[in-house]
């Protein structure tokens, strides 16, 4: 839906702008010429009559009214910040269902809103970023996950433990070794899944410290993992120009472990803040529809880590 909205926004902006331009260059001069002829024929032409002659059509007036607003929204949404709603629990506890976030669009390059061609490089995704990207299997869908692996990295996820071997830079010696990403348990049972209390850990990836959830009763679904040629199961070598992304809710996230890597051109932006957070706790039998918020979580408003 977001992709279609972008196209609609571009077309409405372009259309209203062309109508405004056509009126300024073609129709407005003709109206002024018509007014001049009317005044030449009648020097005492009433002010009301002059206004009628100069008045643009309702279509032109509407186009001129909405063009500045739509153009501003297009620029803001395409190149600066775009709002997103969190639809699932794959990024719990960092992001909850009902969180509304702001995504910084210029973090990973300034791109045109239609073909997503990079117009200017402004930065690269970094390890630990919470990023929004176009789902590689269906670019019409937006996903949000944490960037875990950078181009050239070796990623291992085995027995619910994450190992990272950063790419060896040209001329670097010795090359980085495969290391376990340490984590410390925070609590158990704050969140649950199908009646199972989840373990909450604090983990540091790159320069970012964040919390994650583990379901101790659910085995790793390694039979569904993405397979690379000549790479052992549970291991992933991130290709150049691509990234490895995982959800913070490790046992309830369909991510790079299952469908592969995120091409750089699919990156939409970096999630930087929660601007509002709604609770949706209504039962189907309630008088109000379930899509109407039952409360506001003001304590969640702020930055994302």
NORKA-V158091 format. One record per pair of residues at least 12 apart in sequence whose ideal C-beta (glycine too) atoms are under 10 Angstrom apart, sorted by sequence separation. I is the first residue (numbers start at 1). J is the second residue. D is the distance in Angstrom with one decimal. If there is no record, write none. Layout:
I;J;D / I;J;D
//
This chain:
38;50;7.6 / 85;97;8.9 / 86;98;6.9 / 87;99;9.9 / 109;121;5.3 / 110;122;6.0 / 131;143;8.8 / 132;144;4.9 / 133;145;7.6 / 153;165;6.5 / 154;166;8.3 / 164;176;8.7 / 165;177;6.5 / 166;178;9.4 / 187;199;8.0 / 188;200;7.1 / 200;212;7.4 / 201;213;7.8 / 222;234;5.7 / 244;256;4.6 / 245;257;9.4 / 280;292;8.1 / 281;293;9.0 / 282;294;5.3 / 85;98;7.9 / 86;99;4.4 / 108;121;8.9 / 109;122;5.4 / 131;144;7.0 / 132;145;8.7 / 149;162;9.8 / 152;165;9.5 / 153;166;5.7 / 154;167;8.1 / 165;178;4.0 / 166;179;8.8 / 186;199;8.4 / 187;200;5.1 / 199;212;9.0 / 200;213;5.9 / 201;214;6.5 / 243;256;7.9 / 244;257;8.5 / 280;293;6.1 / 281;294;4.5 / 35;49;9.0 / 38;52;9.9 / 39;53;9.3 / 85;99;7.5 / 86;100;7.6 / 106;120;8.7 / 108;122;7.2 / 109;123;7.2 / 130;144;6.7 / 131;145;6.8 / 133;147;9.2 / 148;162;7.1 / 150;164;9.2 / 152;166;7.8 / 153;167;5.4 / 154;168;9.7 / 163;177;9.9 / 164;178;7.3 / 165;179;7.1 / 185;199;6.1 / 186;200;4.4 / 187;201;9.4 / 198;212;9.6 / 199;213;7.0 / 200;214;8.1 / 220;234;7.6 / 242;256;9.2 / 245;259;9.9 / 278;292;9.2 / 279;293;6.2 / 280;294;6.2 / 281;295;7.3 / 35;50;5.8 / 38;53;6.1 / 84;99;9.0 / 85;100;5.4 / 86;101;6.7 / 107;122;6.9 / 108;123;6.1 / 109;124;8.4 / 130;145;7.6 / 131;146;7.5 / 149;164;6.9 / 152;167;2.7 / 153;168;9.9 / 163;178;5.3 / 164;179;6.4 / 185;200;7.1 / 186;201;6.3 / 198;213;4.6 / 199;214;4.5 / 245;260;10.0 / 278;293;3.7 / 279;294;5.0 / 280;295;8.9 / 35;51;9.6 / 37;53;9.4 / 84;100;7.3 / 85;101;7.8 / 106;122;5.2 / 107;123;5.6 / 108;124;6.7 / 129;145;9.6 / 130;146;5.4 / 131;147;5.3 / 148;164;7.1 / 149;165;9.6 / 150;166;7.3 / 151;167;6.5 / 152;168;7.4 / 163;179;6.5 / 164;180;8.6 / 183;199;9.6 / 185;201;5.5 / 186;202;5.5 / 198;214;6.5 / 199;215;7.8 / 244;260;8.8 / 245;261;8.1 / 277;293;9.4 / 278;294;7.9 / 279;295;4.1 / 35;52;9.6 / 36;53;9.6 / 83;100;6.1 / 84;101;5.2 / 105;122;9.6 / 106;123;8.0 / 107;124;8.9 / 108;125;5.8 / 129;146;7.0 / 130;147;7.9 / 149;166;9.0 / 150;167;6.6 / 152;169;8.5 / 162;179;9.8 / 163;180;5.4 / 164;181;6.1 / 183;200;9.8 / 184;201;6.4 / 185;202;8.1 / 198;215;5.6 / 199;216;5.9 / 244;261;6.0 / 245;262;5.3 / 276;293;9.5 / 278;295;7.1 / 279;296;7.3 / 35;53;4.6 / 83;101;7.1 / 84;102;7.9 / 104;122;9.9 / 107;125;7.9 / 108;126;9.8 / 116;134;7.8 / 128;146;6.7 / 129;147;4.5 / 149;167;9.2 / 162;180;7.5 / 163;181;6.9 / 183;201;4.0 / 184;202;5.2 / 197;215;9.0 / 198;216;7.9 / 226;244;9.8 / 238;256;8.7 / 242;260;8.3 / 243;261;6.3 / 244;262;7.5 / 277;295;9.4 / 278;296;6.0 / 279;297;6.0 / 34;53;5.6 / 35;54;5.9 / 82;101;9.4 / 83;102;6.1 / 84;103;5.6 / 104;123;9.8 / 107;126;9.2 / 127;146;9.0 / 128;147;6.7 / 129;148;9.7 / 161;180;6.1 / 162;181;4.5 / 182;201;9.5 / 183;202;6.2 / 184;203;8.1 / 196;215;5.8 / 197;216;8.3 / 198;217;9.5 / 242;261;3.9 / 243;262;4.6 / 277;296;6.9 / 278;297;7.2 / 33;53;9.9 / 34;54;8.6 / 81;101;9.9 / 82;102;7.5 / 83;103;7.6 / 127;147;6.0 / 128;148;8.1 / 161;181;7.7 / 162;182;9.7 / 182;202;9.5 / 183;203;4.1 / 184;204;9.6 / 193;213;8.2 / 196;216;7.4 / 197;217;9.1 / 198;218;9.7 / 236;256;7.0 / 241;261;9.1 / 242;262;6.1 / 243;263;8.1 / 276;296;6.9 / 277;297;4.0 / 32;53;8.7 / 81;102;5.0 / 82;103;5.0 / 108;129;8.8 / 126;147;6.9 / 127;148;6.8 / 161;182;9.7 / 162;183;8.3 / 182;203;7.5 / 183;204;8.1 / 190;211;9.8 / 192;213;9.7 / 194;215;8.6 / 196;217;4.9 / 236;257;7.6 / 239;260;9.3 / 241;262;10.0 / 242;263;5.4 / 243;264;7.1 / 276;297;8.6 / 277;298;7.7 / 279;300;10.0 / 31;53;6.1 / 32;54;7.1 / 80;102;9.7 / 81;103;6.7 / 82;104;8.7 / 107;129;7.9 / 125;147;4.9 / 127;149;7.6 / 154;176;9.3 / 156;178;6.7 / 161;183;8.6 / 181;203;6.0 / 182;204;7.3 / 183;205;9.9 / 191;213;5.8 / 193;215;5.4 / 195;217;9.5 / 196;218;7.6 / 238;260;10.0 / 239;261;6.2 / 241;263;6.5 / 242;264;6.6 / 245;267;9.8 / 276;298;8.5 / 277;299;8.3 / 278;300;9.7 / 31;54;5.2 / 80;103;9.9 / 81;104;6.2 / 82;105;5.7 / 108;131;7.6 / 116;139;8.6 / 124;147;9.8 / 127;150;5.8 / 153;176;9.2 / 155;178;9.5 / 160;183;9.9 / 181;204;7.2 / 190;213;8.9 / 192;215;9.1 / 194;217;8.8 / 234;257;8.6 / 238;261;6.1 / 241;264;5.0 / 242;265;9.7 / 243;266;8.9 / 274;297;8.9 / 277;300;4.0 / 31;55;8.0 / 80;104;7.7 / 81;105;6.4 / 107;131;8.3 / 108;132;9.8 / 126;150;7.8 / 154;178;6.4 / 156;180;9.0 / 157;181;10.0 / 181;205;6.3 / 187;211;9.7 / 191;215;9.6 / 193;217;8.8 / 194;218;8.9 / 236;260;8.4 / 237;261;9.6 / 238;262;9.4 / 239;263;8.9 / 240;264;9.3 / 241;265;8.2 / 242;266;8.9 / 243;267;7.6 / 276;300;8.5 / 277;301;6.6 / 31;56;7.5 / 80;105;5.9 / 81;106;8.8 / 108;133;9.0 / 125;150;7.4 / 181;206;9.9 / 186;211;6.4 / 193;218;7.8 / 236;261;7.8 / 275;300;10.0 / 276;301;6.5 / 277;302;9.8 / 28;54;8.2 / 77;103;9.8 / 79;105;5.7 / 80;106;6.4 / 124;150;8.2 / 125;151;9.6 / 127;153;8.3 / 186;212;9.5 / 188;214;9.7 / 274;300;5.4 / 275;301;6.6 / 78;105;6.7 / 79;106;6.1 / 103;130;9.2 / 105;132;9.2 / 124;151;9.0 / 183;210;9.9 / 186;213;9.9 / 274;301;5.7 / 275;302;9.1 / 28;56;7.4 / 77;105;7.7 / 78;106;9.9 / 103;131;8.5 / 104;132;9.6 / 183;211;9.2 / 188;216;8.7 / 273;301;8.1 / 274;302;6.2 / 27;56;7.1 / 76;105;9.0 / 101;130;8.5 / 103;132;4.9 / 183;212;7.2 / 185;214;9.1 / 226;255;9.7 / 273;302;6.6 / 274;303;7.8 / 27;57;8.4 / 80;110;9.5 / 220;250;9.2 / 221;251;8.6 / 224;254;9.2 / 226;256;7.0 / 273;303;5.4 / 274;304;6.4 / 79;110;5.6 / 82;113;9.9 / 101;132;8.3 / 183;214;8.9 / 220;251;8.2 / 225;256;9.6 / 226;257;6.5 / 272;303;6.7 / 273;304;6.2 / 28;60;9.0 / 78;110;8.8 / 79;111;8.1 / 218;250;9.4 / 219;251;9.0 / 225;257;5.4 / 226;258;6.0 / 228;260;8.5 / 271;303;9.7 / 272;304;6.1 / 23;56;6.0 / 27;60;7.1 / 78;111;7.9 / 79;112;9.2 / 148;181;8.7 / 218;251;4.6 / 221;254;9.8 / 224;257;8.2 / 225;258;6.4 / 226;259;6.1 / 227;260;9.4 / 228;261;9.5 / 271;304;5.2 / 23;57;8.7 / 78;112;7.7 / 79;113;8.1 / 212;246;8.9 / 213;247;9.1 / 215;249;8.5 / 217;251;8.9 / 218;252;8.4 / 224;258;5.5 / 225;259;9.8 / 226;260;4.6 / 270;304;8.8 / 78;113;3.9 / 95;130;7.5 / 212;247;8.6 / 213;248;6.7 / 214;249;8.9 / 215;250;7.8 / 216;251;8.8 / 222;257;8.7 / 224;259;9.6 / 225;260;10.0 / 226;261;8.2 / 20;56;9.9 / 23;59;9.6 / 24;60;9.8 / 77;113;7.7 / 78;114;9.2 / 94;130;6.7 / 212;248;4.5 / 213;249;4.7 / 214;250;5.6 / 215;251;3.8 / 221;257;8.2 / 19;56;9.7 / 23;60;4.8 / 127;164;7.9 / 211;248;6.9 / 212;249;7.3 / 213;250;6.5 / 214;251;6.3 / 215;252;7.0 / 220;257;8.7 / 221;258;7.6 / 19;57;9.7 / 22;60;8.4 / 23;61;9.2 / 75;113;9.4 / 210;248;6.5 / 212;250;5.8 / 213;251;7.4 / 74;113;7.0 / 91;130;7.2 / 103;142;9.1 / 127;166;8.3 / 160;199;9.2 / 212;251;9.9 / 213;252;7.6 / 19;59;7.1 / 20;60;7.6 / 23;63;7.9 / 24;64;9.0 / 79;119;8.9 / 166;206;9.5 / 213;253;9.4 / 19;60;5.9 / 22;63;9.3 / 23;64;7.2 / 79;120;9.7 / 103;144;8.4 / 160;201;9.7 / 162;203;7.7 / 164;205;7.7 / 205;246;9.3 / 212;253;9.9 / 19;61;9.9 / 21;63;9.9 / 164;206;9.1 / 16;59;9.9 / 19;62;8.7 / 20;63;5.8 / 79;122;10.0 / 101;144;7.9 / 162;205;8.1 / 16;60;9.7 / 19;63;3.8 / 20;64;5.0 / 18;63;8.5 / 19;64;7.5 / 20;65;9.6 / 99;144;10.0 / 203;248;8.7 / 16;62;8.1 / 17;63;8.1 / 20;66;9.7 / 21;67;9.5 / 16;63;4.2 / 17;64;9.6 / 19;66;9.9 / 20;67;5.3 / 201;248;9.7 / 203;250;9.9 / 15;63;7.4 / 16;64;7.6 / 19;67;7.9 / 20;68;9.3 / 84;132;6.1 / 16;65;8.6 / 18;67;9.4 / 95;144;7.1 / 201;250;9.2 / 16;66;5.5 / 17;67;5.3 / 82;132;8.2 / 94;144;9.7 / 162;212;9.1 / 12;63;9.4 / 15;66;9.9 / 16;67;4.1 / 17;68;9.6 / 95;146;10.0 / 198;249;8.1 / 199;250;9.9 / 15;67;9.0 / 16;68;9.2 / 91;143;9.9 / 94;146;7.7 / 160;212;10.0 / 198;250;9.6 / 199;251;9.9 / 13;66;8.9 / 14;67;9.7 / 16;69;9.4 / 17;70;8.6 / 90;143;8.6 / 91;144;6.1 / 161;214;9.7 / 198;251;8.1 / 12;66;7.5 / 13;67;7.0 / 16;70;6.2 / 17;71;7.0 / 90;144;7.9 / 91;145;7.0 / 160;214;5.5 / 198;252;8.8 / 12;67;8.9 / 13;68;9.9 / 15;70;9.4 / 16;71;8.2 / 87;142;9.3 / 88;143;9.6 / 90;145;7.3 / 91;146;7.4 / 160;215;8.7 / 196;251;9.4 / 13;69;9.6 / 14;70;9.6 / 88;144;9.1 / 149;205;9.7 / 150;206;8.9 / 160;216;8.1 / 193;249;8.3 / 13;70;4.8 / 14;71;9.6 / 85;142;9.9 / 87;144;9.2 / 146;203;9.8 / 148;205;6.2 / 178;235;9.5 / 12;70;5.5 / 13;71;5.2 / 84;142;6.8 / 86;144;7.0 / 147;205;8.3 / 148;206;9.0 / 160;218;9.1 / 191;249;8.2 / 193;251;7.4 / 194;252;9.7 / 12;71;9.6 / 13;72;9.5 / 146;205;7.1 / 147;206;8.6 / 160;219;9.1 / 161;220;9.8 / 193;252;6.1 / 10;70;9.6 / 13;73;8.3 / 14;74;9.4 / 82;142;9.6 / 84;144;7.0 / 159;219;9.4 / 160;220;6.5 / 9;70;6.8 / 12;73;9.6 / 13;74;4.9 / 147;208;9.4 / 159;220;6.9 / 191;252;9.9 / 9;71;9.5 / 12;74;8.5 / 13;75;9.1 / 146;208;8.2 / 158;220;7.3 / 157;220;7.4 / 159;222;9.9 / 9;73;6.7 / 10;74;6.6 / 146;210;7.2 / 158;222;8.1 / 9;74;5.1 / 13;78;9.9 / 157;222;8.8 / 146;212;8.7 / 6;74;8.5 / 9;77;6.9 / 10;78;8.3 / 157;225;8.3 / 9;78;8.0 / 165;235;9.6 / 167;237;9.5 / 6;77;7.6 / 163;234;9.5 / 167;238;7.8 / 5;77;8.7 / 6;78;7.1 / 163;235;8.8 / 165;237;9.4 / 167;240;9.1 / 158;232;9.6 / 2;77;9.6 / 128;203;9.5 / 158;233;9.1 / 159;234;8.8 / 6;82;9.2 / 128;204;8.0 / 129;205;9.3 / 156;232;8.6 / 158;234;4.5 / 128;205;4.3 / 129;206;8.4 / 154;231;8.8 / 157;234;6.0 / 158;235;8.2 / 127;205;5.6 / 128;206;4.0 / 130;208;8.6 / 156;234;6.1 / 157;235;8.4 / 126;205;9.7 / 127;206;3.4 / 128;207;6.3 / 129;208;7.5 / 155;234;9.3 / 156;235;5.0 / 157;236;7.9 / 2;82;8.1 / 126;206;6.2 / 127;207;7.8 / 128;208;3.0 / 130;210;8.3 / 155;235;7.0 / 156;236;7.7 / 164;244;9.2 / 126;207;7.6 / 127;208;7.5 / 128;209;8.4 / 154;235;6.7 / 155;236;4.4 / 2;84;7.9 / 126;208;8.2 / 128;210;7.2 / 154;236;7.4 / 155;237;7.9 / 153;236;8.3 / 154;237;5.6 / 155;238;6.7 / 153;237;7.7 / 154;238;7.8 / 162;246;7.8 / 152;237;7.9 / 153;238;4.7 / 151;237;10.0 / 152;238;6.2 / 149;236;6.9 / 151;238;5.5 / 152;239;8.3 / 157;244;9.5 / 148;236;9.5 / 149;237;9.0 / 150;238;6.5 / 151;239;6.8 / 152;240;6.7 / 162;250;8.4 / 149;238;4.4 / 151;240;4.8 / 155;244;5.1 / 157;246;7.7 / 148;238;9.1 / 151;241;6.1 / 152;242;9.8 / 153;243;8.9 / 154;244;9.8 / 160;250;6.7 / 151;242;6.2 / 153;244;6.8 / 155;246;8.7 / 160;251;7.7 / 150;242;9.2 / 151;243;7.2 / 93;186;9.1 / 149;242;8.8 / 150;243;6.4 / 151;244;9.4 / 157;250;8.3 / 149;243;6.3 / 150;244;7.9 / 210;304;9.0 / 211;305;8.6 / 96;191;9.5 / 148;243;8.1 / 149;244;2.9 / 210;305;5.2 / 147;243;5.4 / 148;244;5.2 / 149;245;8.0 / 208;304;9.9 / 209;305;6.8 / 93;190;7.6 / 147;244;7.5 / 148;245;6.5 / 149;246;8.6 / 208;305;6.1 / 93;191;6.4 / 145;243;9.3 / 146;244;9.9 / 147;245;5.7 / 148;246;4.9 / 157;255;9.9 / 92;191;6.2 / 145;244;9.3 / 146;245;6.5 / 147;246;8.6 / 148;247;10.0 / 157;256;9.5 / 13;113;9.7 / 145;245;3.7 / 146;246;5.9 / 157;257;6.0 / 92;193;9.4 / 144;245;8.9 / 145;246;5.9 / 146;247;7.1 / 155;256;8.0 / 10;112;9.1 / 89;191;8.5 / 143;245;7.6 / 145;247;5.4 / 146;248;6.0 / 155;257;8.8 / 10;113;5.8 / 11;114;9.5 / 144;247;8.5 / 145;248;8.4 / 9;113;7.4 / 10;114;5.8 / 89;193;8.4 / 143;247;9.2 / 9;114;10.0 / 93;198;9.0 / 6;112;10.0 / 7;113;8.1 / 92;198;8.5 / 136;242;9.0 / 155;261;9.9 / 6;113;4.9 / 7;114;6.5 / 93;200;6.5 / 146;253;9.5 / 148;255;8.8 / 149;256;7.5 / 6;114;7.0 / 92;200;9.4 / 145;253;7.1 / 148;256;7.6 / 145;254;9.4 / 146;255;8.8 / 147;256;9.6 / 148;257;9.8 / 3;113;9.6 / 6;116;9.4 / 133;243;8.2 / 143;253;9.8 / 145;255;5.3 / 151;261;9.2 / 3;114;9.4 / 143;254;8.7 / 145;256;7.5 / 131;243;7.8 / 133;245;7.2 / 143;255;8.1 / 149;261;8.1 / 3;116;9.5 / 149;262;9.5 / 151;264;8.2 / 129;243;9.1 / 131;245;6.8 / 130;245;9.6 / 147;262;8.0 / 94;210;5.9 / 127;243;9.2 / 129;245;9.3 / 143;259;9.6 / 93;210;8.9 / 94;211;6.6 / 126;243;10.0 / 127;244;9.6 / 137;254;10.0 / 145;262;8.0 / 93;211;5.1 / 94;212;8.1 / 125;243;5.7 / 130;248;8.5 / 91;210;9.8 / 92;211;8.9 / 93;212;7.7 / 94;213;9.5 / 124;243;9.3 / 135;254;9.5 / 143;262;8.2 / 92;212;8.8 / 93;213;6.1 / 125;245;9.1 / 136;256;9.2 / 147;267;8.9 / 91;212;9.5 / 92;213;5.7 / 91;213;9.7 / 137;259;5.7 / 90;213;10.0 / 136;259;6.6 / 137;260;8.5 / 143;266;8.9 / 147;270;9.1 / 89;213;8.9 / 135;259;8.0 / 136;260;6.4 / 139;263;9.8 / 142;266;9.8 / 144;268;9.1 / 136;261;7.3 / 143;268;9.2 / 146;271;9.5 / 136;262;6.3 / 139;265;9.6 / 142;268;6.6 / 145;271;9.9 / 135;262;8.8 / 136;263;6.4 / 139;266;6.8 / 144;271;6.3 / 134;262;8.5 / 133;262;5.1 / 134;263;8.6 / 2;132;9.5 / 133;263;8.5 / 136;266;6.1 / 3;134;7.9 / 131;262;7.9 / 133;264;9.3 / 134;265;8.4 / 135;266;7.8 / 2;134;9.4 / 133;265;9.5 / 134;266;4.2 / 133;266;4.6 / 134;267;8.1 / 132;266;9.7 / 133;267;5.0 / 134;268;6.6 / 131;266;9.6 / 132;267;7.8 / 133;268;5.6 / 3;139;7.2 / 4;140;7.9 / 131;267;6.0 / 132;268;4.3 / 133;269;8.7 / 3;140;5.1 / 125;262;8.5 / 131;268;7.5 / 132;269;5.6 / 2;140;8.3 / 3;141;8.6 / 129;267;9.3 / 131;269;7.2 / 132;270;7.8 / 1;140;8.1 / 2;141;8.7 / 3;142;8.2 / 125;264;7.6 / 131;270;5.8 / 132;271;6.1 / 1;141;9.1 / 2;142;5.6 / 124;264;7.9 / 129;269;9.7 / 130;270;6.9 / 131;271;6.9 / 1;142;9.0 / 129;270;5.4 / 130;271;4.3 / 125;267;6.0 / 129;271;8.1 / 130;272;8.4 / 124;267;9.1 / 129;272;9.7 / 125;269;9.8 / 126;270;8.7 / 125;270;7.6 / 118;264;8.6 / 118;265;7.2 / 123;270;8.7 / 117;265;8.2 / 116;265;6.2 / 118;267;9.8 / 115;265;9.8 / 116;266;8.1 / 116;267;9.3 / 95;247;9.4 / 116;268;8.5 / 94;247;9.1 / 95;248;7.8 / 94;248;4.8 / 95;249;9.3 / 111;265;8.1 / 91;246;9.7 / 92;247;8.3 / 93;248;6.9 / 94;249;8.7 / 109;264;8.4 / 90;246;9.3 / 91;247;5.5 / 92;248;6.5 / 93;249;7.7 / 108;264;7.5 / 109;265;9.0 / 111;267;8.8 / 90;247;3.8 / 91;248;5.1 / 92;249;4.4 / 108;265;9.6 / 111;268;8.5 / 89;247;8.7 / 90;248;7.7 / 91;249;6.4 / 108;266;9.9 / 109;267;7.8 / 111;269;9.4 / 88;247;8.8 / 89;248;9.7 / 90;249;5.3 / 108;267;4.4 / 89;249;5.7 / 90;250;9.3 / 92;252;7.7 / 107;267;8.4 / 108;268;7.8 / 109;269;9.5 / 144;304;10.0 / 88;249;8.8 / 91;252;9.8 / 92;253;9.2 / 107;268;9.4 / 108;269;6.4 / 90;252;6.0 / 91;253;7.6 / 105;267;9.9 / 107;269;5.4 / 108;270;6.9 / 89;252;6.1 / 90;253;3.9 / 105;268;7.0 / 106;269;7.4 / 107;270;3.9 / 88;252;8.3 / 89;253;8.6 / 90;254;7.1 / 91;255;10.0 / 104;268;9.8 / 105;269;4.3 / 106;270;9.1 / 107;271;9.5 / 88;253;8.6 / 90;255;7.4 / 103;268;6.4 / 104;269;5.1 / 105;270;8.7 / 107;272;8.0 / 88;254;9.2 / 103;269;4.1 / 104;270;4.8 / 102;269;9.1 / 103;270;6.7 / 104;271;7.8 / 102;270;9.7 / 103;271;5.3 / 104;272;4.9 / 102;271;7.4 / 103;272;7.2 / 104;273;8.8 / 101;271;5.0 / 102;272;5.8 / 103;273;9.2 / 101;272;7.8 / 102;273;4.8 / 99;271;9.5 / 101;273;6.6 / 102;274;8.0 / 100;273;9.7 / 101;274;5.4 / 102;275;5.5 / 100;274;6.8 / 101;275;7.0 / 130;304;5.4 / 99;274;5.1 / 100;275;5.7 / 101;276;9.3 / 129;304;9.6 / 130;305;8.0 / 95;271;7.7 / 98;274;10.0 / 99;275;9.0 / 100;276;4.8 / 101;277;9.2 / 94;271;9.0 / 99;276;8.1 / 100;277;6.8 / 128;305;8.5 / 96;274;9.0 / 98;276;9.0 / 99;277;4.8 / 100;278;7.5 / 95;274;7.5 / 98;277;5.7 / 99;278;8.2 / 91;271;8.9 / 94;274;9.6 / 97;277;9.5 / 98;278;4.3 / 96;277;6.8 / 97;278;9.0 / 98;279;6.0 / 95;277;9.1 / 96;278;9.6 / 97;279;9.1 / 98;280;5.5 / 96;279;8.9 / 97;280;6.9 / 98;281;9.6 / 84;268;8.7 / 84;269;9.1 / 86;271;9.3 / 82;268;7.5 / 82;269;6.7 / 84;271;7.4 / 81;269;8.1 / 86;274;8.8 / 80;269;9.5 / 79;269;9.9 / 81;272;8.2 / 85;276;9.8 / 86;277;8.8 / 81;273;9.0 / 83;275;7.1 / 83;276;9.3 / 85;278;9.1 / 81;275;9.5 / 98;293;7.2 / 98;294;9.5 / 98;295;9.3 / 98;296;9.3 / 99;297;8.2 / 98;297;7.4 / 100;300;9.8 / 96;297;7.7 / 99;300;6.4 / 100;301;9.5 / 102;303;10.0 / 103;304;9.9 / 98;300;8.9 / 99;301;9.4 / 102;304;9.0 / 101;304;6.8 / 96;300;7.1 / 95;300;9.0 / 99;304;9.0 / 95;304;7.2 / 94;304;6.6 / 94;305;7.1 / 91;304;9.4 / 2;268;8.7
//
